[in-house]
Amino acid sequence: MPYYVILSTLTDDGRETLKENPERILEVNKEIEKMGIRVIQQFAVLGPYDFVNIVEAPDNITVMKMSVELGSRGTVQLMTMPAISVEELIKSLKV
């Protein structure tokens, strides 16, 4: 399955939710797993983004649906990028 890197920034409402209920992060992970997306790794970061997530999903459409669903809540803004492993890149360049 394809990999994706998701950079997310919390809105004011999202920061308030996180402060009141830090476990909400894990609840959202379970929600997106029900959409067919597996969270491989998740990091809280400093800088222009609040979180970096590495996920695996069946296709772009599945990831787009997840992005619309989460974004429509008004608590987070997402930037999603498809990613391939370095090994896969090297293999494709040798063909």
C-alpha positions in Angstrom: 0.0 0.0 0.0 1.2 3.6 -0.7 2.6 5.7 2.0 1.7 9.3 2.8 3.3 12.0 5.0 0.7 14.2 6.6 1.7 17.6 8.1 -1.0 19.0 10.4 -1.5 22.3 12.2 -4.1 22.6 14.9 -6.6 25.5 14.8 -7.4 27.4 18.0 -10.3 24.9 18.5 -8.0 22.0 18.0 -5.5 23.3 20.5 -8.3 23.7 23.1 -9.5 20.2 22.4 -6.0 18.8 22.8 -5.5 20.6 26.1 -8.8 19.4 27.5 -8.5 15.9 26.1 -4.9 14.8 25.0 -6.1 11.3 24.3 -8.2 12.7 21.5 -5.2 12.2 19.2 -5.5 8.4 19.7 -9.3 8.5 19.2 -8.8 10.3 15.8 -6.2 7.6 14.9 -8.8 4.9 15.5 -11.3 6.9 13.4 -8.9 7.1 10.4 -8.1 3.4 10.8 -11.8 2.6 10.3 -11.4 4.6 7.0 -8.8 2.1 5.9 -5.7 4.2 6.8 -3.0 2.8 9.0 -1.0 5.2 11.2 2.6 4.0 11.0 4.3 6.7 13.0 3.2 10.0 14.6 5.3 12.8 16.0 4.5 16.1 17.7 6.9 18.7 16.4 7.9 22.3 16.9 7.7 24.8 14.0 5.0 25.7 11.5 3.4 22.3 11.9 2.1 20.6 15.1 2.3 17.0 14.0 4.0 14.8 11.4 2.3 11.5 10.6 3.4 8.7 8.4 0.4 6.6 7.2 -0.3 3.8 4.8 -3.5 3.9 2.7 -5.0 2.0 -0.2 -5.1 5.0 -2.6 -5.3 8.8 -3.0 -9.1 8.8 -2.8 -9.1 7.2 0.6 -6.6 9.8 1.9 -8.6 12.7 0.3 -11.8 11.5 2.1 -9.9 11.4 5.4 -8.6 14.9 4.8 -12.0 16.3 4.0 -13.6 14.6 7.0 -10.9 15.8 9.5 -10.6 19.2 7.9 -14.4 19.8 8.0 -14.3 19.6 11.8 -12.5 22.9 12.0 -9.8 21.7 14.4 -6.9 20.9 12.1 -5.4 21.9 8.7 -3.6 19.1 6.8 -1.0 19.0 4.1 -0.7 15.5 2.7 2.1 14.3 0.4 2.5 10.8 -1.2 5.8 9.2 -0.4 7.8 6.3 -1.7 10.6 4.5 0.1 14.2 5.2 -1.0 14.6 1.6 -1.9 11.6 1.8 -4.3 13.0 5.0 -5.8 16.4 3.3 -6.4 14.7 0.3 -7.9 12.6 2.4 -10.3 15.7 4.4 -11.4 17.5 1.2 -12.4 14.8 0.1 -14.9 
